[in-house]
Amino acid sequence: MESEESIKNRSNFDDYIGTEWISLDPDDARARIELRDELRQPYGLMHGGVYSTLVESLCSYATAVAVYEEGNIAVGQSIEVSFVRPVTSGHAEVRAVARHRGRTTWLWTVEIVDDDERLCALAKMTMAVRPSRDGK
């Protein structure tokens, strides 16, 4: 697997919101974020967009790392997130497994848990894999 340093155009957005990368392995990709006031919705819960952002970012990054050496890029094609329980403090950890690794499409299943290992959301992410314009 290619290292994250070799992937060009890393997301400044993930740096901005504070995404912590744990693993980019397609069998057990993981990232997490600490809940801060800036990430809360009006009722004090982690905003649903943060959950979706973490799913998109992790699946995109892990797919990109896996297909980079073949001259491909990865872009999000669809995302579905079902919220189960709120994250109100601590961290949200995203755990993703690539269930299908095709030539042009990858399909991921994703769980988001809190610091107490409680399931907070389930998601499915489809990634499109395409040749990069510059072949690198």
NUNU-292517 format. One record per residue (C-alpha): residue in three letters; x, y, z. Coordinates in pm, 1 decimal. Example, Ala and Ser with C-alpha at 12.3 -4.5 7.8 and 13.67 -1.06 7.14 Angstrom:
<recs>
<rec><aa>ala</aa><xx>1230.0</xx><yy>-450.0</yy><zz>780.0</zz></rec>
<rec><aa>ser</aa><xx>1367.0</xx><yy>-106.0</yy><zz>714.0</zz></rec>
</recs>
This chain:
<recs>
<rec><aa>met</aa><xx>0.0</xx><yy>0.0</yy><zz>0.0</zz></rec>
<rec><aa>glu</aa><xx>129.6</xx><yy>344.8</yy><zz>-90.6</zz></rec>
<rec><aa>ser</aa><xx>192.9</xx><yy>579.1</yy><zz>201.1</zz></rec>
<rec><aa>glu</aa><xx>-24.8</xx><yy>882.3</yy><zz>262.6</zz></rec>
<rec><aa>glu</aa><xx>274.4</xx><yy>1108.6</yy><zz>188.3</zz></rec>
<rec><aa>ser</aa><xx>265.3</xx><yy>998.4</yy><zz>-175.3</zz></rec>
<rec><aa>ile</aa><xx>-92.7</xx><yy>1109.6</yy><zz>-230.5</zz></rec>
<rec><aa>lys</aa><xx>-93.4</xx><yy>1459.1</yy><zz>-373.1</zz></rec>
<rec><aa>asn</aa><xx>-356.9</xx><yy>1721.6</yy><zz>-298.8</zz></rec>
<rec><aa>arg</aa><xx>-442.1</xx><yy>1610.7</yy><zz>54.5</zz></rec>
<rec><aa>ser</aa><xx>-757.4</xx><yy>1767.1</yy><zz>188.0</zz></rec>
<rec><aa>asn</aa><xx>-705.3</xx><yy>2094.5</yy><zz>369.1</zz></rec>
<rec><aa>phe</aa><xx>-1064.0</xx><yy>2054.7</yy><zz>487.2</zz></rec>
<rec><aa>asp</aa><xx>-974.3</xx><yy>1749.4</yy><zz>696.1</zz></rec>
<rec><aa>asp</aa><xx>-687.3</xx><yy>1940.5</yy><zz>853.1</zz></rec>
<rec><aa>tyr</aa><xx>-925.1</xx><yy>2228.5</yy><zz>922.2</zz></rec>
<rec><aa>ile</aa><xx>-1185.3</xx><yy>2017.7</yy><zz>1104.8</zz></rec>
<rec><aa>gly</aa><xx>-922.4</xx><yy>1814.0</yy><zz>1290.4</zz></rec>
<rec><aa>thr</aa><xx>-946.3</xx><yy>1466.9</yy><zz>1135.7</zz></rec>
<rec><aa>glu</aa><xx>-697.9</xx><yy>1226.1</yy><zz>1295.3</zz></rec>
<rec><aa>trp</aa><xx>-588.5</xx><yy>948.0</yy><zz>1059.7</zz></rec>
<rec><aa>ile</aa><xx>-545.5</xx><yy>612.0</yy><zz>1233.2</zz></rec>
<rec><aa>ser</aa><xx>-531.6</xx><yy>356.4</yy><zz>948.4</zz></rec>
<rec><aa>leu</aa><xx>-583.9</xx><yy>369.1</yy><zz>572.6</zz></rec>
<rec><aa>asp</aa><xx>-596.3</xx><yy>-10.9</yy><zz>532.2</zz></rec>
<rec><aa>pro</aa><xx>-900.3</xx><yy>-105.8</yy><zz>318.7</zz></rec>
<rec><aa>asp</aa><xx>-966.2</xx><yy>-399.6</yy><zz>553.2</zz></rec>
<rec><aa>asp</aa><xx>-979.0</xx><yy>-173.3</yy><zz>859.3</zz></rec>
<rec><aa>ala</aa><xx>-956.3</xx><yy>196.9</yy><zz>773.0</zz></rec>
<rec><aa>arg</aa><xx>-997.4</xx><yy>428.4</yy><zz>1070.5</zz></rec>
<rec><aa>ala</aa><xx>-1006.9</xx><yy>795.8</yy><zz>1154.2</zz></rec>
<rec><aa>arg</aa><xx>-1146.9</xx><yy>999.0</yy><zz>1438.7</zz></rec>
<rec><aa>ile</aa><xx>-1231.6</xx><yy>1349.9</yy><zz>1541.9</zz></rec>
<rec><aa>glu</aa><xx>-1267.6</xx><yy>1520.7</yy><zz>1876.8</zz></rec>
<rec><aa>leu</aa><xx>-1600.0</xx><yy>1694.9</yy><zz>1932.1</zz></rec>
<rec><aa>arg</aa><xx>-1548.1</xx><yy>2069.0</yy><zz>1967.4</zz></rec>
<rec><aa>asp</aa><xx>-1805.1</xx><yy>2346.5</yy><zz>1992.3</zz></rec>
<rec><aa>glu</aa><xx>-1749.4</xx><yy>2435.0</yy><zz>1625.5</zz></rec>
<rec><aa>leu</aa><xx>-1870.5</xx><yy>2087.5</yy><zz>1526.1</zz></rec>
<rec><aa>arg</aa><xx>-2196.6</xx><yy>2093.1</yy><zz>1724.9</zz></rec>
<rec><aa>gln</aa><xx>-2544.7</xx><yy>2153.9</yy><zz>1592.0</zz></rec>
<rec><aa>pro</aa><xx>-2780.4</xx><yy>2385.8</yy><zz>1789.1</zz></rec>
<rec><aa>tyr</aa><xx>-2877.6</xx><yy>2112.8</yy><zz>2040.6</zz></rec>
<rec><aa>gly</aa><xx>-2515.0</xx><yy>2048.7</yy><zz>2135.3</zz></rec>
<rec><aa>leu</aa><xx>-2477.9</xx><yy>1720.6</yy><zz>1943.7</zz></rec>
<rec><aa>met</aa><xx>-2214.9</xx><yy>1646.8</yy><zz>1682.4</zz></rec>
<rec><aa>his</aa><xx>-2352.5</xx><yy>1783.1</yy><zz>1355.8</zz></rec>
<rec><aa>gly</aa><xx>-2467.4</xx><yy>1516.9</yy><zz>1109.5</zz></rec>
<rec><aa>gly</aa><xx>-2252.7</xx><yy>1675.0</yy><zz>842.4</zz></rec>
<rec><aa>val</aa><xx>-1946.0</xx><yy>1591.5</yy><zz>1049.7</zz></rec>
<rec><aa>tyr</aa><xx>-2040.4</xx><yy>1222.7</yy><zz>1048.3</zz></rec>
<rec><aa>ser</aa><xx>-2085.6</xx><yy>1236.6</yy><zz>670.8</zz></rec>
<rec><aa>thr</aa><xx>-1760.5</xx><yy>1427.2</yy><zz>626.2</zz></rec>
<rec><aa>leu</aa><xx>-1566.0</xx><yy>1166.4</yy><zz>821.2</zz></rec>
<rec><aa>val</aa><xx>-1716.2</xx><yy>880.6</yy><zz>618.1</zz></rec>
<rec><aa>glu</aa><xx>-1642.9</xx><yy>1054.9</yy><zz>286.5</zz></rec>
<rec><aa>ser</aa><xx>-1291.8</xx><yy>1154.9</yy><zz>386.8</zz></rec>
<rec><aa>leu</aa><xx>-1187.0</xx><yy>815.9</yy><zz>521.3</zz></rec>
<rec><aa>cys</aa><xx>-1327.4</xx><yy>613.1</yy><zz>231.9</zz></rec>
<rec><aa>ser</aa><xx>-1186.8</xx><yy>857.0</yy><zz>-24.4</zz></rec>
<rec><aa>tyr</aa><xx>-842.5</xx><yy>867.6</yy><zz>130.4</zz></rec>
<rec><aa>ala</aa><xx>-813.1</xx><yy>491.0</yy><zz>187.5</zz></rec>
<rec><aa>thr</aa><xx>-931.8</xx><yy>416.1</yy><zz>-166.8</zz></rec>
<rec><aa>ala</aa><xx>-695.2</xx><yy>675.8</yy><zz>-312.4</zz></rec>
<rec><aa>val</aa><xx>-398.1</xx><yy>526.5</yy><zz>-128.1</zz></rec>
<rec><aa>ala</aa><xx>-488.8</xx><yy>179.6</yy><zz>-257.8</zz></rec>
<rec><aa>val</aa><xx>-528.0</xx><yy>278.7</yy><zz>-624.9</zz></rec>
<rec><aa>tyr</aa><xx>-264.2</xx><yy>552.6</yy><zz>-653.9</zz></rec>
<rec><aa>glu</aa><xx>24.0</xx><yy>337.6</yy><zz>-781.1</zz></rec>
<rec><aa>glu</aa><xx>-196.9</xx><yy>216.5</yy><zz>-1066.6</zz></rec>
<rec><aa>gly</aa><xx>-235.4</xx><yy>578.1</yy><zz>-1184.6</zz></rec>
<rec><aa>asn</aa><xx>-589.9</xx><yy>614.0</yy><zz>-1052.1</zz></rec>
<rec><aa>ile</aa><xx>-777.7</xx><yy>857.0</yy><zz>-832.8</zz></rec>
<rec><aa>ala</aa><xx>-1083.4</xx><yy>804.9</yy><zz>-612.6</zz></rec>
<rec><aa>val</aa><xx>-1387.5</xx><yy>1030.9</yy><zz>-589.5</zz></rec>
<rec><aa>gly</aa><xx>-1708.2</xx><yy>994.6</yy><zz>-393.8</zz></rec>
<rec><aa>gln</aa><xx>-2005.7</xx><yy>864.0</yy><zz>-590.2</zz></rec>
<rec><aa>ser</aa><xx>-2270.4</xx><yy>816.3</yy><zz>-320.3</zz></rec>
<rec><aa>ile</aa><xx>-2304.8</xx><yy>821.3</yy><zz>54.9</zz></rec>
<rec><aa>glu</aa><xx>-2578.0</xx><yy>702.9</yy><zz>290.0</zz></rec>
<rec><aa>val</aa><xx>-2557.3</xx><yy>766.4</yy><zz>663.9</zz></rec>
<rec><aa>ser</aa><xx>-2806.3</xx><yy>645.6</yy><zz>926.0</zz></rec>
<rec><aa>phe</aa><xx>-2776.9</xx><yy>811.0</yy><zz>1266.6</zz></rec>
<rec><aa>val</aa><xx>-2829.8</xx><yy>583.4</yy><zz>1566.4</zz></rec>
<rec><aa>arg</aa><xx>-2719.5</xx><yy>783.4</yy><zz>1871.1</zz></rec>
<rec><aa>pro</aa><xx>-2556.9</xx><yy>1123.7</yy><zz>1915.3</zz></rec>
<rec><aa>val</aa><xx>-2198.5</xx><yy>1198.2</yy><zz>2002.9</zz></rec>
<rec><aa>thr</aa><xx>-2218.4</xx><yy>1461.4</yy><zz>2277.1</zz></rec>
<rec><aa>ser</aa><xx>-1859.4</xx><yy>1462.8</yy><zz>2404.4</zz></rec>
<rec><aa>gly</aa><xx>-1522.2</xx><yy>1302.7</yy><zz>2343.1</zz></rec>
<rec><aa>his</aa><xx>-1444.9</xx><yy>1152.0</yy><zz>2003.1</zz></rec>
<rec><aa>ala</aa><xx>-1623.7</xx><yy>996.4</yy><zz>1709.4</zz></rec>
<rec><aa>glu</aa><xx>-1424.1</xx><yy>714.7</yy><zz>1549.7</zz></rec>
<rec><aa>val</aa><xx>-1498.0</xx><yy>602.4</yy><zz>1196.1</zz></rec>
<rec><aa>arg</aa><xx>-1426.6</xx><yy>238.4</yy><zz>1106.2</zz></rec>
<rec><aa>ala</aa><xx>-1455.7</xx><yy>137.8</yy><zz>742.7</zz></rec>
<rec><aa>val</aa><xx>-1415.2</xx><yy>-188.1</yy><zz>550.4</zz></rec>
<rec><aa>ala</aa><xx>-1400.4</xx><yy>-206.7</yy><zz>171.1</zz></rec>
<rec><aa>arg</aa><xx>-1656.6</xx><yy>-473.5</yy><zz>77.5</zz></rec>
<rec><aa>his</aa><xx>-1605.4</xx><yy>-450.1</yy><zz>-299.0</zz></rec>
<rec><aa>arg</aa><xx>-1283.3</xx><yy>-344.0</yy><zz>-469.7</zz></rec>
<rec><aa>gly</aa><xx>-1363.1</xx><yy>-330.1</yy><zz>-837.9</zz></rec>
<rec><aa>arg</aa><xx>-1171.5</xx><yy>-178.1</yy><zz>-1124.0</zz></rec>
<rec><aa>thr</aa><xx>-1401.0</xx><yy>129.4</yy><zz>-1139.0</zz></rec>
<rec><aa>thr</aa><xx>-1604.5</xx><yy>114.8</yy><zz>-816.4</zz></rec>
<rec><aa>trp</aa><xx>-1532.7</xx><yy>46.2</yy><zz>-451.1</zz></rec>
<rec><aa>leu</aa><xx>-1806.7</xx><yy>-8.2</yy><zz>-192.5</zz></rec>
<rec><aa>trp</aa><xx>-1744.4</xx><yy>55.3</yy><zz>177.3</zz></rec>
<rec><aa>thr</aa><xx>-1943.4</xx><yy>-19.7</yy><zz>492.0</zz></rec>
<rec><aa>val</aa><xx>-1875.1</xx><yy>211.5</yy><zz>782.1</zz></rec>
<rec><aa>glu</aa><xx>-1947.4</xx><yy>232.2</yy><zz>1154.8</zz></rec>
<rec><aa>ile</aa><xx>-1906.2</xx><yy>540.1</yy><zz>1371.1</zz></rec>
<rec><aa>val</aa><xx>-1860.6</xx><yy>478.3</yy><zz>1743.9</zz></rec>
<rec><aa>asp</aa><xx>-1811.1</xx><yy>702.4</yy><zz>2046.6</zz></rec>
<rec><aa>asp</aa><xx>-1545.8</xx><yy>674.3</yy><zz>2318.1</zz></rec>
<rec><aa>asp</aa><xx>-1758.0</xx><yy>410.2</yy><zz>2495.0</zz></rec>
<rec><aa>glu</aa><xx>-1767.7</xx><yy>192.4</yy><zz>2179.4</zz></rec>
<rec><aa>arg</aa><xx>-2139.7</xx><yy>263.1</yy><zz>2131.7</zz></rec>
<rec><aa>leu</aa><xx>-2264.5</xx><yy>257.0</yy><zz>1775.0</zz></rec>
<rec><aa>cys</aa><xx>-2357.3</xx><yy>612.9</yy><zz>1673.0</zz></rec>
<rec><aa>ala</aa><xx>-2404.3</xx><yy>576.5</yy><zz>1296.6</zz></rec>
<rec><aa>leu</aa><xx>-2392.4</xx><yy>326.2</yy><zz>1011.0</zz></rec>
<rec><aa>ala</aa><xx>-2297.5</xx><yy>425.9</yy><zz>659.2</zz></rec>
<rec><aa>lys</aa><xx>-2239.3</xx><yy>297.8</yy><zz>309.7</zz></rec>
<rec><aa>met</aa><xx>-2002.7</xx><yy>478.7</yy><zz>73.4</zz></rec>
<rec><aa>thr</aa><xx>-1950.8</xx><yy>415.2</yy><zz>-296.5</zz></rec>
<rec><aa>met</aa><xx>-1628.7</xx><yy>539.3</yy><zz>-452.8</zz></rec>
<rec><aa>ala</aa><xx>-1560.9</xx><yy>586.5</yy><zz>-822.8</zz></rec>
<rec><aa>val</aa><xx>-1209.0</xx><yy>488.6</yy><zz>-930.9</zz></rec>
<rec><aa>arg</aa><xx>-1087.5</xx><yy>670.0</yy><zz>-1241.6</zz></rec>
<rec><aa>pro</aa><xx>-757.2</xx><yy>721.7</yy><zz>-1422.8</zz></rec>
<rec><aa>ser</aa><xx>-579.1</xx><yy>1036.7</yy><zz>-1312.2</zz></rec>
<rec><aa>arg</aa><xx>-542.1</xx><yy>1304.7</yy><zz>-1575.2</zz></rec>
<rec><aa>asp</aa><xx>-163.6</xx><yy>1310.2</yy><zz>-1547.9</zz></rec>
<rec><aa>gly</aa><xx>-127.7</xx><yy>931.4</yy><zz>-1505.1</zz></rec>
<rec><aa>lys</aa><xx>47.8</xx><yy>968.6</yy><zz>-1169.1</zz></rec>
</recs>
